[in-house]
């Protein structure tokens, strides 16, 4: 039996994701949306293949079955997982279980093997400047970029990282195994980017922007956020690291702006930038 297309699952970050079947095996195919994305997708699969859990034996990534080129477009096939996203799981998880989630997150961060490089601030500032050409000329966006330009990113450490560690990209199966999916390449790799991506959900509720959030879910997200921030703040120069992470989070939000196509996302971005400005003001005035 030849492979059989079942349905499209999703598509984002320049890729298409589809479900296929061959005999009794279901698998997921991730395809670069265009030829100029081939290189990026190869980097992403290299991150996935090279992933090794540091301290948690039940944290895994989907198995890669094969890679290929079709009509000049790179793709790879991987294990189909019948799992629940952490974004969904957070709606019903016991509050007593949340510290365990925070613990495995921090255990996966590559803090101990990170290094500070002399060119880091230049790399960040180049990325910030590139955004001026792609955002609406609204004061809220321009002022956010100016704020980012005024911050010194030189002490952001370089390290291995997932690149897009949102709650949607963390899956749980019925046996309690955790899978990381949708590794992403970026202009810079740092464990701080992984923390910022988590805060994009825990603090700003990005993955829930298209739904009404219950008070119970807000509470659970806040408990996870506070636990994560507490851990970072207890590191050497912890409060400074927290400030750096929130600046990275502001940059993450600004990088979404050029791709915002619907009013819900635009409203989310306005609210997120306003909230982050208030958080940064409070942290810098302490």
Phi and psi in degrees as a GROMACS rama.xvg file:
@    title "Ramachandran Plot"
@    xaxis  label "Phi"
@    yaxis  label "Psi"
@TYPE xy
-78.9452  165.569  UNK-2
-63.3689  144.664  UNK-3
-125.091  123.386  UNK-4
-68.7435  132.037  UNK-5
-102.857  -58.3665  UNK-6
-169.457  160.642  UNK-7
-79.0002  136.105  UNK-8
-95.1495  -49.7683  UNK-9
-170.236  174.591  UNK-10
-158.343  123.665  UNK-11
-161.643  169.968  UNK-12
52.1716  36.8527  UNK-13
80.4884  9.16203  UNK-14
-125.346  160.608  UNK-15
-115.625  139.603  UNK-16
-125.411  125.823  UNK-17
-136.036  154.953  UNK-18
-100.644  131.219  UNK-19
-125.481  166.795  UNK-20
-138.656  137.928  UNK-21
-135.575  114.501  UNK-22
56.8898  -121.981  UNK-23
-98.8168  8.22136  UNK-24
-101.078  122.584  UNK-25
-92.8874  140.422  UNK-26
-146.849  160.497  UNK-27
-105.892  134.417  UNK-28
-111.438  124.551  UNK-29
-107.72  123.708  UNK-30
-124.077  134.991  UNK-31
-62.4678  133.466  UNK-32
-69.902  -18.788  UNK-33
-158.225  160.56  UNK-34
-58.6237  -34.7513  UNK-35
-74.5871  -3.65908  UNK-36
-96.4064  -4.35605  UNK-37
-55.2904  -45.4795  UNK-38
-61.4738  -43.1808  UNK-39
-64.2018  -41.4147  UNK-40
-66.5431  -34.2093  UNK-41
-64.0094  -38.6339  UNK-42
-64.7337  -41.2789  UNK-43
-64.0168  -42.4583  UNK-44
-68.2728  -33.459  UNK-45
-63.1633  -38.4698  UNK-46
-62.5074  -43.4955  UNK-47
-66.3933  -47.0547  UNK-48
-63.9801  -37.3269  UNK-49
-84.5124  -1.28642  UNK-50
-66.4015  133.883  UNK-51
-135.24  123.637  UNK-52
-65.7386  136.305  UNK-53
-79.2498  -44.8476  UNK-54
-135.905  -1.04923  UNK-55
-121.253  107.029  UNK-56
-70.1941  -16.7924  UNK-57
-96.6294  12.8985  UNK-58
-103.707  125.874  UNK-59
-137.428  176.656  UNK-60
-129.047  156.932  UNK-61
-61.9569  141.804  UNK-62
-69.4934  136.823  UNK-63
-89.8445  128.179  UNK-64
-93.2307  -46.4916  UNK-65
-164.405  163.439  UNK-66
-125.267  162.752  UNK-67
-171.527  175.626  UNK-68
-124.638  129.564  UNK-69
-133.302  118.459  UNK-70
54.7848  38.9244  UNK-71
79.649  4.71182  UNK-72
-109.882  127.087  UNK-73
-77.8407  142.589  UNK-74
-145.707  162.717  UNK-75
-142.956  147.982  UNK-76
-104.467  138.696  UNK-77
-143.513  169.021  UNK-78
-55.5455  134.651  UNK-79
-87.031  130.005  UNK-80
-112.839  126.928  UNK-81
-91.5271  85.2145  UNK-82
-133.727  171.251  UNK-83
-109.209  138.976  UNK-84
-74.3541  153.463  UNK-85
-63.446  -29.9805  UNK-86
-59.8358  -42.2706  UNK-87
-73.8038  -41.5172  UNK-88
-61.9627  -32.5636  UNK-89
-64.3067  -17.8692  UNK-90
-70.7229  -25.2923  UNK-91
-127.313  -5.80549  UNK-92
-60.4896  143.941  UNK-93
-66.7396  138.257  UNK-94
-59.1063  -31.0339  UNK-95
-65.8672  -21.9962  UNK-96
-85.7376  -15.5741  UNK-97
-63.2654  -40.6869  UNK-98
-56.4816  -32.8727  UNK-99
-66.2906  -38.8363  UNK-100
-61.9093  -46.3398  UNK-101
-61.9295  -39.9375  UNK-102
-61.4641  -46.1239  UNK-103
-68.7254  -31.5135  UNK-104
-61.388  -51.4634  UNK-105
-68.2207  -28.9657  UNK-106
-69.0763  -23.3029  UNK-107
-87.0178  -11.7286  UNK-108
-71.5974  136.515  UNK-109
-90.1011  61.6145  UNK-110
-75.6693  -45.1991  UNK-111
-68.7913  -26.7429  UNK-112
-108.087  26.6274  UNK-113
-91.8225  153.174  UNK-114
-136.905  147.595  UNK-115
-92.9121  131.977  UNK-116
-114.405  148.64  UNK-117
-66.4675  -23.8026  UNK-118
-94.7062  6.28076  UNK-119
-61.4847  -48.6271  UNK-120
-61.3614  -37.5118  UNK-121
-62.416  -40.4032  UNK-122
-63.4546  -45.2467  UNK-123
-65.6157  -44.1253  UNK-124
-65.4186  -33.7262  UNK-125
-63.6074  -42.2  UNK-126
-64.4925  -42.7419  UNK-127
-61.6962  -46.4792  UNK-128
-62.2618  -34.3958  UNK-129
-65.5175  -22.9941  UNK-130
-73.9412  -23.2862  UNK-131
-57.9017  -30.5068  UNK-132
-79.962  -8.76391  UNK-133
-124.27  3.04158  UNK-134
-111.857  155.293  UNK-135
-62.9018  150.553  UNK-136
-85.9485  51.79  UNK-137
-93.3338  144.944  UNK-138
-55.734  -39.2239  UNK-139
-62.0555  -35.7545  UNK-140
-78.5191  -44.8617  UNK-141
-62.1042  -43.2683  UNK-142
-66.488  -34.5257  UNK-143
-65.3781  -41.5928  UNK-144
-65.4946  -39.2749  UNK-145
-63.7168  -37.9798  UNK-146
-63.3568  -43.3649  UNK-147
-63.8545  -39.0992  UNK-148
-63.2051  -29.2042  UNK-149
-82.568  -4.02616  UNK-150
-98.2256  143.458  UNK-151
-94.616  111.234  UNK-152
-93.1746  11.1167  UNK-153
-63.8147  -22.4112  UNK-154
-97.3475  8.01681  UNK-155
-69.2597  120.382  UNK-156
-78.4354  146.545  UNK-157
-89.0217  135.966  UNK-158
-163.45  171.633  UNK-159
-63.1496  148.258  UNK-160
-160.087  163.108  UNK-161
-70.7597  -46.6709  UNK-162
103.012  -25.9349  UNK-163
-149.957  56.6307  UNK-164
-83.5147  64.103  UNK-165
-86.8933  168.5  UNK-166
-65.6366  -24.1015  UNK-167
-71.5272  -22.0754  UNK-168
-100.474  13.0841  UNK-169
-117.186  119.697  UNK-170
-114.428  149.354  UNK-171
-126.394  136.158  UNK-172
-101.803  178.839  UNK-173
-69.6768  -16.9213  UNK-174
-90.6857  0.123279  UNK-175
89.3439  5.14007  UNK-176
-74.8166  145.871  UNK-177
-111.984  131.721  UNK-178
-118.601  137.907  UNK-179
-103.166  130.213  UNK-180
-127.89  170.485  UNK-181
53.8794  52.4637  UNK-182
-59.5179  145.244  UNK-183
-131.081  136.436  UNK-184
-77.8406  160.162  UNK-185
-151.584  172.194  UNK-186
-68.6699  -16.5666  UNK-187
-157.532  142.5  UNK-188
-110.101  128.872  UNK-189
-159.576  144.758  UNK-190
-60.1882  -26.8484  UNK-191
-65.2671  -31.1729  UNK-192
-66.3526  -38.5391  UNK-193
-62.4702  -41.9874  UNK-194
-64.6053  -42.6862  UNK-195
-61.7757  -39.0807  UNK-196
-64.9216  -38.9406  UNK-197
-64.2937  -41.1233  UNK-198
-67.2951  -23.6765  UNK-199
-58.0772  -30.1466  UNK-200
-94.7208  -48.342  UNK-201
-68.5113  -35.5264  UNK-202
-95.082  -44.522  UNK-203
-103.769  -15.6589  UNK-204
66.5394  40.4471  UNK-205
-56.472  -48.1597  UNK-206
-67.8909  -10.7178  UNK-207
-111.35  14.254  UNK-208
-64.8381  -21.8112  UNK-209
-97.6644  11.9368  UNK-210
-139.359  161.325  UNK-211
-82.9947  129.017  UNK-212
-95.8866  129.781  UNK-213
-76.2963  161.153  UNK-214
-64.9186  -32.2649  UNK-215
-65.3231  -42.1953  UNK-216
-67.281  -42.4929  UNK-217
-56.9633  -41.1666  UNK-218
-62.4407  -45.9778  UNK-219
-64.8232  -41.4965  UNK-220
-63.5943  -39.7488  UNK-221
-66.824  -39.0654  UNK-222
-63.7974  -43.2384  UNK-223
-65.8138  -42.0909  UNK-224
-60.3417  -48.0404  UNK-225
-63.0306  -38.788  UNK-226
-65.1301  -40.6774  UNK-227
-66.8991  -45.9448  UNK-228
-64.2507  -38.024  UNK-229
-60.5611  -42.9606  UNK-230
-62.6146  -47.1083  UNK-231
-63.7978  -40.7287  UNK-232
-66.99  -20.3891  UNK-233
-89.2833  -2.1941  UNK-234
-74.1762  163.059  UNK-235
-54.9405  133.333  UNK-236
54.2715  39.173  UNK-237
-60.9723  -43.2306  UNK-238
-63.9509  -34.7967  UNK-239
-66.3171  -39.897  UNK-240
-64.4706  -40.0752  UNK-241
-61.0071  -43.754  UNK-242
-59.701  -44.8382  UNK-243
-60.0442  -40.8669  UNK-244
-65.3581  -39.411  UNK-245
-69.4343  -30.665  UNK-246
-67.986  -38.438  UNK-247
-63.1551  -39.5906  UNK-248
-62.0197  -41.7324  UNK-249
-60.9949  -41.4397  UNK-250
-63.958  -41.0726  UNK-251
-56.8996  -45.2277  UNK-252
-62.8044  -42.1958  UNK-253
-66.4736  -29.0065  UNK-254
-72.2186  -19.1256  UNK-255
-78.3272  -29.3235  UNK-256
-49.5643  -47.8974  UNK-257
-62.5875  -18.1605  UNK-258
-103.533  1.89841  UNK-259
-72.4795  116.016  UNK-260
-111.729  -14.5613  UNK-261
-123.635  158.656  UNK-262
-64.1966  -33.6734  UNK-263
-61.6528  -44.6041  UNK-264
-68.4754  -38.9203  UNK-265
-63.3659  -41.1552  UNK-266
-64.0855  -42.4823  UNK-267
-56.0093  -46.7478  UNK-268
-63.2358  -43.8081  UNK-269
-59.9341  -47.3963  UNK-270
-65.4869  -39.3312  UNK-271
-65.5953  -44.5315  UNK-272
-64.0474  -42.1288  UNK-273
-61.2854  -44.8785  UNK-274
-64.554  -43.4067  UNK-275
-66.1879  -37.0085  UNK-276
-60.3013  -41.7502  UNK-277
-65.5107  -42.4057  UNK-278
-63.1228  -45.8497  UNK-279
-65.6169  -39.5507  UNK-280
-60.0834  -45.0778  UNK-281
-64.3445  -40.8274  UNK-282
-71.0561  -36.1108  UNK-283
-78.3232  -19.9182  UNK-284
-92.3683  -3.06008  UNK-285
